[in-house]
Amino acid sequence: MRIDVESTRDASGGEVPIRLALGGRRIGVAEIVDCWPGPDYRYFKIKGEDSALYILRHDEIRGTWDLTMFQRSPP
């Protein structure tokens, strides 16, 4: 699912997410849990300020972001 993500640049010049828009809400990134490269993408496992976990896929060539996984925090 394509989503809007605000990002900044890390020390190596790559984009890292700082906020995402989902369902009309803006969710800040509380923590980048993991990050790994794929063949054509860069993946980020993040914990949102809403305590949910997200996996985002960034197409560095096109500059687009996709949500590939979402897991709500337990109540």
N, CA, C, O and CB atoms as a CASP TS submission, in Angstrom:
PFRMAT TS
TARGET T0000
AUTHOR 0000-0000-0000
METHOD Language model
MODEL 1
PARENT N/A
ATOM      1  N   MET     1       0.845  -1.169   0.000  1.00  0.00           N
ATOM      2  CA  MET     1       0.000   0.000   0.000  1.00  0.00           C
ATOM      3  C   MET     1       0.896   1.241   0.000  1.00  0.00           C
ATOM      4  O   MET     1       1.738   1.399   0.884  1.00  0.00           O
ATOM      5  CB  MET     1      -0.964  -0.006   1.221  1.00  0.00           C
ATOM      6  N   ARG     2       0.720   2.095  -0.962  1.00  0.00           N
ATOM      7  CA  ARG     2       1.509   3.324  -1.045  1.00  0.00           C
ATOM      8  C   ARG     2       1.064   4.286   0.047  1.00  0.00           C
ATOM      9  O   ARG     2      -0.132   4.486   0.255  1.00  0.00           O
ATOM     10  CB  ARG     2       1.369   3.983  -2.443  1.00  0.00           C
ATOM     11  N   ILE     3       2.027   4.880   0.743  1.00  0.00           N
ATOM     12  CA  ILE     3       1.724   5.843   1.804  1.00  0.00           C
ATOM     13  C   ILE     3       2.651   7.046   1.683  1.00  0.00           C
ATOM     14  O   ILE     3       3.684   6.991   1.016  1.00  0.00           O
ATOM     15  CB  ILE     3       1.862   5.188   3.205  1.00  0.00           C
ATOM     16  N   ASP     4       2.262   8.128   2.341  1.00  0.00           N
ATOM     17  CA  ASP     4       3.103   9.330   2.406  1.00  0.00           C
ATOM     18  C   ASP     4       3.993   9.234   3.629  1.00  0.00           C
ATOM     19  O   ASP     4       3.530   8.935   4.729  1.00  0.00           O
ATOM     20  CB  ASP     4       2.238  10.629   2.452  1.00  0.00           C
ATOM     21  N   VAL     5       5.278   9.491   3.425  1.00  0.00           N
ATOM     22  CA  VAL     5       6.262   9.425   4.504  1.00  0.00           C
ATOM     23  C   VAL     5       7.122  10.680   4.457  1.00  0.00           C
ATOM     24  O   VAL     5       7.622  11.058   3.397  1.00  0.00           O
ATOM     25  CB  VAL     5       7.143   8.142   4.389  1.00  0.00           C
ATOM     26  N   GLU     6       7.291  11.316   5.591  1.00  0.00           N
ATOM     27  CA  GLU     6       8.261  12.403   5.719  1.00  0.00           C
ATOM     28  C   GLU     6       9.575  11.759   6.126  1.00  0.00           C
ATOM     29  O   GLU     6       9.603  10.856   6.962  1.00  0.00           O
ATOM     30  CB  GLU     6       7.796  13.501   6.767  1.00  0.00           C
ATOM     31  N   SER     7      10.657  12.228   5.533  1.00  0.00           N
ATOM     32  CA  SER     7      11.951  11.613   5.828  1.00  0.00           C
ATOM     33  C   SER     7      13.023  12.675   5.978  1.00  0.00           C
ATOM     34  O   SER     7      12.826  13.850   5.668  1.00  0.00           O
ATOM     35  CB  SER     7      12.342  10.619   4.730  1.00  0.00           C
ATOM     36  N   THR     8      14.160  12.219   6.463  1.00  0.00           N
ATOM     37  CA  THR     8      15.349  13.047   6.572  1.00  0.00           C
ATOM     38  C   THR     8      16.508  12.212   6.041  1.00  0.00           C
ATOM     39  O   THR     8      16.326  11.039   5.714  1.00  0.00           O
ATOM     40  CB  THR     8      15.601  13.528   8.059  1.00  0.00           C
ATOM     41  N   ARG     9      17.675  12.791   5.954  1.00  0.00           N
ATOM     42  CA  ARG     9      18.852  12.068   5.465  1.00  0.00           C
ATOM     43  C   ARG     9      19.703  11.609   6.640  1.00  0.00           C
ATOM     44  O   ARG     9      19.883  12.332   7.620  1.00  0.00           O
ATOM     45  CB  ARG     9      19.686  12.954   4.510  1.00  0.00           C
ATOM     46  N   ASP    10      20.221  10.390   6.521  1.00  0.00           N
ATOM     47  CA  ASP    10      21.137   9.891   7.550  1.00  0.00           C
ATOM     48  C   ASP    10      22.563  10.288   7.191  1.00  0.00           C
ATOM     49  O   ASP    10      22.781  10.990   6.203  1.00  0.00           O
ATOM     50  CB  ASP    10      21.020   8.348   7.702  1.00  0.00           C
ATOM     51  N   ALA    11      23.526   9.851   7.975  1.00  0.00           N
ATOM     52  CA  ALA    11      24.933  10.231   7.775  1.00  0.00           C
ATOM     53  C   ALA    11      25.472   9.795   6.413  1.00  0.00           C
ATOM     54  O   ALA    11      26.369  10.437   5.867  1.00  0.00           O
ATOM     55  CB  ALA    11      25.793   9.628   8.875  1.00  0.00           C
ATOM     56  N   SER    12      24.926   8.702   5.858  1.00  0.00           N
ATOM     57  CA  SER    12      25.397   8.221   4.557  1.00  0.00           C
ATOM     58  C   SER    12      24.649   8.868   3.396  1.00  0.00           C
ATOM     59  O   SER    12      24.958   8.595   2.236  1.00  0.00           O
ATOM     60  CB  SER    12      25.253   6.713   4.478  1.00  0.00           C
ATOM     61  N   GLY    13      23.670   9.723   3.693  1.00  0.00           N
ATOM     62  CA  GLY    13      22.915  10.408   2.645  1.00  0.00           C
ATOM     63  C   GLY    13      21.626   9.709   2.254  1.00  0.00           C
ATOM     64  O   GLY    13      20.880  10.220   1.420  1.00  0.00           O
ATOM     65  N   GLY    14      21.346   8.542   2.843  1.00  0.00           N
ATOM     66  CA  GLY    14      20.108   7.822   2.543  1.00  0.00           C
ATOM     67  C   GLY    14      18.935   8.403   3.307  1.00  0.00           C
ATOM     68  O   GLY    14      19.103   9.009   4.365  1.00  0.00           O
ATOM     69  N   GLU    15      17.753   8.212   2.764  1.00  0.00           N
ATOM     70  CA  GLU    15      16.548   8.702   3.430  1.00  0.00           C
ATOM     71  C   GLU    15      16.125   7.750   4.547  1.00  0.00           C
ATOM     72  O   GLU    15      16.189   6.530   4.397  1.00  0.00           O
ATOM     73  CB  GLU    15      15.402   8.875   2.416  1.00  0.00           C
ATOM     74  N   VAL    16      15.696   8.323   5.659  1.00  0.00           N
ATOM     75  CA  VAL    16      15.144   7.554   6.775  1.00  0.00           C
ATOM     76  C   VAL    16      13.812   8.196   7.186  1.00  0.00           C
ATOM     77  O   VAL    16      13.695   9.421   7.205  1.00  0.00           O
ATOM     78  CB  VAL    16      16.151   7.506   7.990  1.00  0.00           C
ATOM     79  N   PRO    17      12.815   7.376   7.511  1.00  0.00           N
ATOM     80  CA  PRO    17      11.493   7.923   7.842  1.00  0.00           C
ATOM     81  C   PRO    17      11.477   8.604   9.209  1.00  0.00           C
ATOM     82  O   PRO    17      12.126   8.156  10.154  1.00  0.00           O
ATOM     83  CB  PRO    17      10.446   6.817   7.810  1.00  0.00           C
ATOM     84  N   ILE    18      10.714   9.703   9.287  1.00  0.00           N
ATOM     85  CA  ILE    18      10.515  10.368  10.579  1.00  0.00           C
ATOM     86  C   ILE    18       9.029  10.492  10.933  1.00  0.00           C
ATOM     87  O   ILE    18       8.681  10.672  12.100  1.00  0.00           O
ATOM     88  CB  ILE    18      11.161  11.757  10.560  1.00  0.00           C
ATOM     89  N   ARG    19       8.148  10.395   9.916  1.00  0.00           N
ATOM     90  CA  ARG    19       6.707  10.508  10.153  1.00  0.00           C
ATOM     91  C   ARG    19       5.979   9.882   8.965  1.00  0.00           C
ATOM     92  O   ARG    19       6.437   9.988   7.827  1.00  0.00           O
ATOM     93  CB  ARG    19       6.273  12.008  10.356  1.00  0.00           C
ATOM     94  N   LEU    20       4.849   9.231   9.228  1.00  0.00           N
ATOM     95  CA  LEU    20       4.058   8.677   8.140  1.00  0.00           C
ATOM     96  C   LEU    20       2.605   9.083   8.294  1.00  0.00           C
ATOM     97  O   LEU    20       2.135   9.364   9.397  1.00  0.00           O
ATOM     98  CB  LEU    20       4.187   7.150   8.095  1.00  0.00           C
ATOM     99  N   ALA    21       1.901   9.110   7.172  1.00  0.00           N
ATOM    100  CA  ALA    21       0.479   9.443   7.163  1.00  0.00           C
ATOM    101  C   ALA    21      -0.283   8.175   6.823  1.00  0.00           C
ATOM    102  O   ALA    21      -0.021   7.533   5.806  1.00  0.00           O
ATOM    103  CB  ALA    21       0.156  10.596   6.144  1.00  0.00           C
ATOM    104  N   LEU    22      -1.226   7.820   7.681  1.00  0.00           N
ATOM    105  CA  LEU    22      -1.970   6.571   7.501  1.00  0.00           C
ATOM    106  C   LEU    22      -3.394   6.765   8.004  1.00  0.00           C
ATOM    107  O   LEU    22      -3.605   7.095   9.171  1.00  0.00           O
ATOM    108  CB  LEU    22      -1.277   5.391   8.247  1.00  0.00           C
ATOM    109  N   GLY    23      -4.361   6.560   7.132  1.00  0.00           N
ATOM    110  CA  GLY    23      -5.762   6.678   7.524  1.00  0.00           C
ATOM    111  C   GLY    23      -6.125   8.050   8.064  1.00  0.00           C
ATOM    112  O   GLY    23      -6.926   8.160   8.993  1.00  0.00           O
ATOM    113  N   GLY    24      -5.546   9.094   7.492  1.00  0.00           N
ATOM    114  CA  GLY    24      -5.835  10.449   7.936  1.00  0.00           C
ATOM    115  C   GLY    24      -5.094  10.875   9.196  1.00  0.00           C
ATOM    116  O   GLY    24      -5.267  11.997   9.671  1.00  0.00           O
ATOM    117  N   ARG    25      -4.270   9.982   9.739  1.00  0.00           N
ATOM    118  CA  ARG    25      -3.484  10.305  10.942  1.00  0.00           C
ATOM    119  C   ARG    25      -2.026  10.476  10.568  1.00  0.00           C
ATOM    120  O   ARG    25      -1.549   9.869   9.608  1.00  0.00           O
ATOM    121  CB  ARG    25      -3.636   9.203  12.026  1.00  0.00           C
ATOM    122  N   ARG    26      -1.331  11.283  11.309  1.00  0.00           N
ATOM    123  CA  ARG    26       0.110  11.458  11.148  1.00  0.00           C
ATOM    124  C   ARG    26       0.765  10.791  12.351  1.00  0.00           C
ATOM    125  O   ARG    26       0.468  11.123  13.499  1.00  0.00           O
ATOM    126  CB  ARG    26       0.516  12.990  11.032  1.00  0.00           C
ATOM    127  N   ILE    27       1.657   9.847  12.074  1.00  0.00           N
ATOM    128  CA  ILE    27       2.276   9.048  13.129  1.00  0.00           C
ATOM    129  C   ILE    27       3.781   9.264  13.093  1.00  0.00           C
ATOM    130  O   ILE    27       4.423   9.000  12.077  1.00  0.00           O
ATOM    131  CB  ILE    27       1.930   7.539  12.970  1.00  0.00           C
ATOM    132  N   GLY    28       4.335   9.735  14.176  1.00  0.00           N
ATOM    133  CA  GLY    28       5.774   9.930  14.275  1.00  0.00           C
ATOM    134  C   GLY    28       6.492   8.610  14.473  1.00  0.00           C
ATOM    135  O   GLY    28       5.928   7.661  15.016  1.00  0.00           O
ATOM    136  N   VAL    29       7.732   8.553  14.032  1.00  0.00           N
ATOM    137  CA  VAL    29       8.570   7.369  14.230  1.00  0.00           C
ATOM    138  C   VAL    29       9.231   7.491  15.600  1.00  0.00           C
ATOM    139  O   VAL    29      10.033   8.396  15.830  1.00  0.00           O
ATOM    140  CB  VAL    29       9.648   7.224  13.086  1.00  0.00           C
ATOM    141  N   ALA    30       8.896   6.590  16.495  1.00  0.00           N
ATOM    142  CA  ALA    30       9.491   6.585  17.834  1.00  0.00           C
ATOM    143  C   ALA    30      10.854   5.907  17.818  1.00  0.00           C
ATOM    144  O   ALA    30      11.759   6.291  18.559  1.00  0.00           O
ATOM    145  CB  ALA    30       8.564   5.879  18.836  1.00  0.00           C
ATOM    146  N   GLU    31      10.993   4.883  16.954  1.00  0.00           N
ATOM    147  CA  GLU    31      12.246   4.114  16.919  1.00  0.00           C
ATOM    148  C   GLU    31      12.357   3.384  15.585  1.00  0.00           C
ATOM    149  O   GLU    31      11.376   2.827  15.090  1.00  0.00           O
ATOM    150  CB  GLU    31      12.314   3.100  18.103  1.00  0.00           C
ATOM    151  N   ILE    32      13.548   3.390  15.010  1.00  0.00           N
ATOM    152  CA  ILE    32      13.838   2.524  13.868  1.00  0.00           C
ATOM    153  C   ILE    32      14.408   1.246  14.471  1.00  0.00           C
ATOM    154  O   ILE    32      15.532   1.231  14.973  1.00  0.00           O
ATOM    155  CB  ILE    32      14.848   3.203  12.822  1.00  0.00           C
ATOM    156  N   VAL    33      13.624   0.178  14.415  1.00  0.00           N
ATOM    157  CA  VAL    33      13.983  -1.090  15.032  1.00  0.00           C
ATOM    158  C   VAL    33      15.038  -1.814  14.206  1.00  0.00           C
ATOM    159  O   VAL    33      15.967  -2.410  14.751  1.00  0.00           O
ATOM    160  CB  VAL    33      12.745  -1.971  15.201  1.00  0.00           C
ATOM    161  N   ASP    34      14.885  -1.754  12.873  1.00  0.00           N
ATOM    162  CA  ASP    34      15.806  -2.443  11.968  1.00  0.00           C
ATOM    163  C   ASP    34      15.737  -1.783  10.606  1.00  0.00           C
ATOM    164  O   ASP    34      14.769  -1.095  10.282  1.00  0.00           O
ATOM    165  CB  ASP    34      15.472  -3.958  11.863  1.00  0.00           C
ATOM    166  N   CYS    35      16.765  -1.997   9.819  1.00  0.00           N
ATOM    167  CA  CYS    35      16.839  -1.466   8.462  1.00  0.00           C
ATOM    168  C   CYS    35      17.678  -2.437   7.645  1.00  0.00           C
ATOM    169  O   CYS    35      18.720  -2.897   8.111  1.00  0.00           O
ATOM    170  CB  CYS    35      17.448  -0.011   8.433  1.00  0.00           C
ATOM    171  N   TRP    36      17.232  -2.756   6.424  1.00  0.00           N
ATOM    172  CA  TRP    36      18.009  -3.678   5.594  1.00  0.00           C
ATOM    173  C   TRP    36      17.765  -3.365   4.121  1.00  0.00           C
ATOM    174  O   TRP    36      16.700  -2.874   3.748  1.00  0.00           O
ATOM    175  CB  TRP    36      17.639  -5.156   5.909  1.00  0.00           C
ATOM    176  N   PRO    37      18.768  -3.656   3.287  1.00  0.00           N
ATOM    177  CA  PRO    37      18.619  -3.424   1.852  1.00  0.00           C
ATOM    178  C   PRO    37      17.928  -4.605   1.178  1.00  0.00           C
ATOM    179  O   PRO    37      18.065  -5.749   1.610  1.00  0.00           O
ATOM    180  CB  PRO    37      19.987  -3.173   1.206  1.00  0.00           C
ATOM    181  N   GLY    38      17.190  -4.312   0.125  1.00  0.00           N
ATOM    182  CA  GLY    38      16.621  -5.326  -0.749  1.00  0.00           C
ATOM    183  C   GLY    38      17.216  -5.123  -2.136  1.00  0.00           C
ATOM    184  O   GLY    38      18.048  -4.236  -2.329  1.00  0.00           O
ATOM    185  N   PRO    39      16.801  -5.932  -3.100  1.00  0.00           N
ATOM    186  CA  PRO    39      17.362  -5.809  -4.453  1.00  0.00           C
ATOM    187  C   PRO    39      17.173  -4.407  -5.054  1.00  0.00           C
ATOM    188  O   PRO    39      18.100  -3.855  -5.646  1.00  0.00           O
ATOM    189  CB  PRO    39      16.721  -6.843  -5.369  1.00  0.00           C
ATOM    190  N   ASP    40      15.983  -3.840  -4.901  1.00  0.00           N
ATOM    191  CA  ASP    40      15.708  -2.520  -5.472  1.00  0.00           C
ATOM    192  C   ASP    40      15.153  -1.542  -4.448  1.00  0.00           C
ATOM    193  O   ASP    40      14.785  -0.420  -4.797  1.00  0.00           O
ATOM    194  CB  ASP    40      14.740  -2.648  -6.621  1.00  0.00           C
ATOM    195  N   TYR    41      15.089  -1.953  -3.205  1.00  0.00           N
ATOM    196  CA  TYR    41      14.452  -1.155  -2.164  1.00  0.00           C
ATOM    197  C   TYR    41      15.305  -1.150  -0.903  1.00  0.00           C
ATOM    198  O   TYR    41      16.265  -1.908  -0.770  1.00  0.00           O
ATOM    199  CB  TYR    41      13.046  -1.689  -1.855  1.00  0.00           C
ATOM    200  N   ARG    42      14.922  -0.270   0.016  1.00  0.00           N
ATOM    201  CA  ARG    42      15.482  -0.270   1.364  1.00  0.00           C
ATOM    202  C   ARG    42      14.305  -0.417   2.316  1.00  0.00           C
ATOM    203  O   ARG    42      13.306   0.290   2.183  1.00  0.00           O
ATOM    204  CB  ARG    42      16.321   1.046   1.663  1.00  0.00           C
ATOM    205  N   TYR    43      14.412  -1.314   3.258  1.00  0.00           N
ATOM    206  CA  TYR    43      13.323  -1.616   4.182  1.00  0.00           C
ATOM    207  C   TYR    43      13.624  -1.060   5.570  1.00  0.00           C
ATOM    208  O   TYR    43      14.774  -1.021   6.006  1.00  0.00           O
ATOM    209  CB  TYR    43      13.086  -3.131   4.256  1.00  0.00           C
ATOM    210  N   PHE    44      12.556  -0.629   6.257  1.00  0.00           N
ATOM    211  CA  PHE    44      12.662  -0.121   7.619  1.00  0.00           C
ATOM    212  C   PHE    44      11.587  -0.771   8.470  1.00  0.00           C
ATOM    213  O   PHE    44      10.409  -0.745   8.113  1.00  0.00           O
ATOM    214  CB  PHE    44      12.536   1.425   7.654  1.00  0.00           C
ATOM    215  N   LYS    45      11.981  -1.347   9.581  1.00  0.00           N
ATOM    216  CA  LYS    45      11.026  -1.801  10.589  1.00  0.00           C
ATOM    217  C   LYS    45      11.017  -0.716  11.648  1.00  0.00           C
ATOM    218  O   LYS    45      12.041  -0.442  12.274  1.00  0.00           O
ATOM    219  CB  LYS    45      11.404  -3.229  11.195  1.00  0.00           C
ATOM    220  N   ILE    46       9.870  -0.101  11.848  1.00  0.00           N
ATOM    221  CA  ILE    46       9.791   1.023  12.781  1.00  0.00           C
ATOM    222  C   ILE    46       8.722   0.775  13.827  1.00  0.00           C
ATOM    223  O   ILE    46       7.770   0.024  13.616  1.00  0.00           O
ATOM    224  CB  ILE    46       9.504   2.329  12.033  1.00  0.00           C
ATOM    225  N   LYS    47       8.911   1.432  14.964  1.00  0.00           N
ATOM    226  CA  LYS    47       7.881   1.497  15.996  1.00  0.00           C
ATOM    227  C   LYS    47       7.342   2.915  15.950  1.00  0.00           C
ATOM    228  O   LYS    47       8.095   3.879  16.087  1.00  0.00           O
ATOM    229  CB  LYS    47       8.442   1.118  17.437  1.00  0.00           C
ATOM    230  N   GLY    48       6.037   3.038  15.758  1.00  0.00           N
ATOM    231  CA  GLY    48       5.412   4.353  15.710  1.00  0.00           C
ATOM    232  C   GLY    48       5.161   4.902  17.092  1.00  0.00           C
ATOM    233  O   GLY    48       5.218   4.171  18.082  1.00  0.00           O
ATOM    234  N   GLU    49       4.882   6.196  17.162  1.00  0.00           N
ATOM    235  CA  GLU    49       4.525   6.813  18.441  1.00  0.00           C
ATOM    236  C   GLU    49       3.223   6.248  18.988  1.00  0.00           C
ATOM    237  O   GLU    49       2.890   6.468  20.152  1.00  0.00           O
ATOM    238  CB  GLU    49       4.408   8.326  18.285  1.00  0.00           C
ATOM    239  N   ASP    50       2.471   5.505  18.137  1.00  0.00           N
ATOM    240  CA  ASP    50       1.249   4.831  18.573  1.00  0.00           C
ATOM    241  C   ASP    50       1.542   3.430  19.106  1.00  0.00           C
ATOM    242  O   ASP    50       0.614   2.675  19.398  1.00  0.00           O
ATOM    243  CB  ASP    50       0.250   4.752  17.419  1.00  0.00           C
ATOM    244  N   SER    51       2.823   3.074  19.237  1.00  0.00           N
ATOM    245  CA  SER    51       3.316   1.782  19.734  1.00  0.00           C
ATOM    246  C   SER    51       3.113   0.620  18.762  1.00  0.00           C
ATOM    247  O   SER    51       3.440  -0.517  19.103  1.00  0.00           O
ATOM    248  CB  SER    51       2.638   1.455  21.029  1.00  0.00           C
ATOM    249  N   ALA    52       2.588   0.868  17.575  1.00  0.00           N
ATOM    250  CA  ALA    52       2.430  -0.180  16.565  1.00  0.00           C
ATOM    251  C   ALA    52       3.748  -0.376  15.818  1.00  0.00           C
ATOM    252  O   ALA    52       4.598   0.514  15.787  1.00  0.00           O
ATOM    253  CB  ALA    52       1.286   0.175  15.572  1.00  0.00           C
ATOM    254  N   LEU    53       3.903  -1.564  15.215  1.00  0.00           N
ATOM    255  CA  LEU    53       5.078  -1.855  14.392  1.00  0.00           C
ATOM    256  C   LEU    53       4.702  -1.765  12.922  1.00  0.00           C
ATOM    257  O   LEU    53       3.616  -2.181  12.519  1.00  0.00           O
ATOM    258  CB  LEU    53       5.655  -3.256  14.721  1.00  0.00           C
ATOM    259  N   TYR    54       5.608  -1.218  12.131  1.00  0.00           N
ATOM    260  CA  TYR    54       5.399  -1.040  10.701  1.00  0.00           C
ATOM    261  C   TYR    54       6.652  -1.503   9.966  1.00  0.00           C
ATOM    262  O   TYR    54       7.766  -1.347  10.468  1.00  0.00           O
ATOM    263  CB  TYR    54       5.064   0.445  10.359  1.00  0.00           C
ATOM    264  N   ILE    55       6.469  -2.071   8.778  1.00  0.00           N
ATOM    265  CA  ILE    55       7.592  -2.271   7.868  1.00  0.00           C
ATOM    266  C   ILE    55       7.310  -1.431   6.640  1.00  0.00           C
ATOM    267  O   ILE    55       6.292  -1.596   5.968  1.00  0.00           O
ATOM    268  CB  ILE    55       7.794  -3.793   7.498  1.00  0.00           C
ATOM    269  N   LEU    56       8.234  -0.528   6.365  1.00  0.00           N
ATOM    270  CA  LEU    56       8.129   0.372   5.230  1.00  0.00           C
ATOM    271  C   LEU    56       9.155  -0.023   4.176  1.00  0.00           C
ATOM    272  O   LEU    56      10.275  -0.417   4.500  1.00  0.00           O
ATOM    273  CB  LEU    56       8.329   1.840   5.670  1.00  0.00           C
ATOM    274  N   ARG    57       8.761   0.087   2.918  1.00  0.00           N
ATOM    275  CA  ARG    57       9.675  -0.193   1.803  1.00  0.00           C
ATOM    276  C   ARG    57       9.864   1.097   1.020  1.00  0.00           C
ATOM    277  O   ARG    57       8.898   1.705   0.560  1.00  0.00           O
ATOM    278  CB  ARG    57       9.126  -1.343   0.876  1.00  0.00           C
ATOM    279  N   HIS    58      11.110   1.503   0.876  1.00  0.00           N
ATOM    280  CA  HIS    58      11.417   2.738   0.180  1.00  0.00           C
ATOM    281  C   HIS    58      12.061   2.434  -1.168  1.00  0.00           C
ATOM    282  O   HIS    58      13.110   1.793  -1.233  1.00  0.00           O
ATOM    283  CB  HIS    58      12.337   3.623   1.030  1.00  0.00           C
ATOM    284  N   ASP    59      11.432   2.896  -2.237  1.00  0.00           N
ATOM    285  CA  ASP    59      11.994   2.799  -3.578  1.00  0.00           C
ATOM    286  C   ASP    59      12.865   4.034  -3.764  1.00  0.00           C
ATOM    287  O   ASP    59      12.357   5.124  -4.028  1.00  0.00           O
ATOM    288  CB  ASP    59      10.865   2.695  -4.693  1.00  0.00           C
ATOM    289  N   GLU    60      14.162   3.864  -3.627  1.00  0.00           N
ATOM    290  CA  GLU    60      15.078   5.008  -3.657  1.00  0.00           C
ATOM    291  C   GLU    60      15.144   5.663  -5.025  1.00  0.00           C
ATOM    292  O   GLU    60      15.417   6.860  -5.118  1.00  0.00           O
ATOM    293  CB  GLU    60      16.462   4.575  -3.240  1.00  0.00           C
ATOM    294  N   ILE    61      14.902   4.911  -6.084  1.00  0.00           N
ATOM    295  CA  ILE    61      14.942   5.477  -7.433  1.00  0.00           C
ATOM    296  C   ILE    61      13.715   6.341  -7.697  1.00  0.00           C
ATOM    297  O   ILE    61      13.838   7.458  -8.199  1.00  0.00           O
ATOM    298  CB  ILE    61      15.037   4.361  -8.482  1.00  0.00           C
ATOM    299  N   ARG    62      12.543   5.835  -7.365  1.00  0.00           N
ATOM    300  CA  ARG    62      11.290   6.570  -7.603  1.00  0.00           C
ATOM    301  C   ARG    62      10.943   7.537  -6.476  1.00  0.00           C
ATOM    302  O   ARG    62      10.157   8.463  -6.670  1.00  0.00           O
ATOM    303  CB  ARG    62      10.151   5.595  -7.789  1.00  0.00           C
ATOM    304  N   GLY    63      11.527   7.323  -5.304  1.00  0.00           N
ATOM    305  CA  GLY    63      11.232   8.178  -4.157  1.00  0.00           C
ATOM    306  C   GLY    63       9.880   7.887  -3.529  1.00  0.00           C
ATOM    307  O   GLY    63       9.287   8.765  -2.903  1.00  0.00           O
ATOM    308  N   THR    64       9.380   6.647  -3.692  1.00  0.00           N
ATOM    309  CA  THR    64       8.073   6.282  -3.140  1.00  0.00           C
ATOM    310  C   THR    64       8.237   5.359  -1.934  1.00  0.00           C
ATOM    311  O   THR    64       9.253   4.682  -1.778  1.00  0.00           O
ATOM    312  CB  THR    64       7.203   5.604  -4.217  1.00  0.00           C
ATOM    313  N   TRP    65       7.214   5.353  -1.094  1.00  0.00           N
ATOM    314  CA  TRP    65       7.192   4.531   0.114  1.00  0.00           C
ATOM    315  C   TRP    65       5.954   3.657   0.098  1.00  0.00           C
ATOM    316  O   TRP    65       4.882   4.097  -0.317  1.00  0.00           O
ATOM    317  CB  TRP    65       7.227   5.408   1.391  1.00  0.00           C
ATOM    318  N   ASP    66       6.100   2.412   0.552  1.00  0.00           N
ATOM    319  CA  ASP    66       4.990   1.479   0.675  1.00  0.00           C
ATOM    320  C   ASP    66       4.976   0.886   2.080  1.00  0.00           C
ATOM    321  O   ASP    66       6.022   0.645   2.684  1.00  0.00           O
ATOM    322  CB  ASP    66       5.088   0.360  -0.392  1.00  0.00           C
ATOM    323  N   LEU    67       3.769   0.658   2.583  1.00  0.00           N
ATOM    324  CA  LEU    67       3.588  -0.051   3.845  1.00  0.00           C
ATOM    325  C   LEU    67       3.455  -1.525   3.502  1.00  0.00           C
ATOM    326  O   LEU    67       2.534  -1.911   2.782  1.00  0.00           O
ATOM    327  CB  LEU    67       2.333   0.477   4.646  1.00  0.00           C
ATOM    328  N   THR    68       4.366  -2.358   4.010  1.00  0.00           N
ATOM    329  CA  THR    68       4.312  -3.785   3.694  1.00  0.00           C
ATOM    330  C   THR    68       3.833  -4.629   4.877  1.00  0.00           C
ATOM    331  O   THR    68       3.448  -5.784   4.695  1.00  0.00           O
ATOM    332  CB  THR    68       5.680  -4.265   3.246  1.00  0.00           C
ATOM    333  N   MET    69       3.854  -4.058   6.096  1.00  0.00           N
ATOM    334  CA  MET    69       3.382  -4.789   7.265  1.00  0.00           C
ATOM    335  C   MET    69       2.967  -3.791   8.334  1.00  0.00           C
ATOM    336  O   MET    69       3.587  -2.742   8.506  1.00  0.00           O
ATOM    337  CB  MET    69       4.475  -5.755   7.802  1.00  0.00           C
ATOM    338  N   PHE    70       1.901  -4.141   9.049  1.00  0.00           N
ATOM    339  CA  PHE    70       1.417  -3.339  10.170  1.00  0.00           C
ATOM    340  C   PHE    70       0.989  -4.285  11.274  1.00  0.00           C
ATOM    341  O   PHE    70       0.281  -5.259  11.020  1.00  0.00           O
ATOM    342  CB  PHE    70       0.240  -2.405   9.744  1.00  0.00           C
ATOM    343  N   GLN    71       1.414  -4.003  12.501  1.00  0.00           N
ATOM    344  CA  GLN    71       1.003  -4.813  13.649  1.00  0.00           C
ATOM    345  C   GLN    71       0.672  -3.894  14.796  1.00  0.00           C
ATOM    346  O   GLN    71       1.530  -3.166  15.294  1.00  0.00           O
ATOM    347  CB  GLN    71       2.103  -5.823  14.056  1.00  0.00           C
ATOM    348  N   ARG    72      -0.585  -3.931  15.217  1.00  0.00           N
ATOM    349  CA  ARG    72      -1.005  -3.113  16.367  1.00  0.00           C
ATOM    350  C   ARG    72      -0.313  -3.590  17.630  1.00  0.00           C
ATOM    351  O   ARG    72       0.052  -4.758  17.764  1.00  0.00           O
ATOM    352  CB  ARG    72      -2.539  -3.163  16.551  1.00  0.00           C
ATOM    353  N   SER    73      -0.146  -2.661  18.541  1.00  0.00           N
ATOM    354  CA  SER    73       0.395  -3.041  19.844  1.00  0.00           C
ATOM    355  C   SER    73      -0.710  -3.719  20.646  1.00  0.00           C
ATOM    356  O   SER    73      -1.881  -3.365  20.509  1.00  0.00           O
ATOM    357  CB  SER    73       0.962  -1.799  20.608  1.00  0.00           C
ATOM    358  N   PRO    74      -0.349  -4.687  21.480  1.00  0.00           N
ATOM    359  CA  PRO    74      -1.369  -5.326  22.314  1.00  0.00           C
ATOM    360  C   PRO    74      -1.974  -4.315  23.279  1.00  0.00           C
ATOM    361  O   PRO    74      -1.291  -3.390  23.718  1.00  0.00           O
ATOM    362  CB  PRO    74      -0.772  -6.515  23.093  1.00  0.00           C
ATOM    363  N   PRO    75      -3.266  -4.488  23.614  1.00  0.00           N
ATOM    364  CA  PRO    75      -3.929  -3.528  24.516  1.00  0.00           C
ATOM    365  C   PRO    75      -3.355  -3.536  25.914  1.00  0.00           C
ATOM    366  O   PRO    75      -3.814  -2.783  26.773  1.00  0.00           O
ATOM    367  CB  PRO    75      -5.401  -3.820  24.591  1.00  0.00           C
TER
END
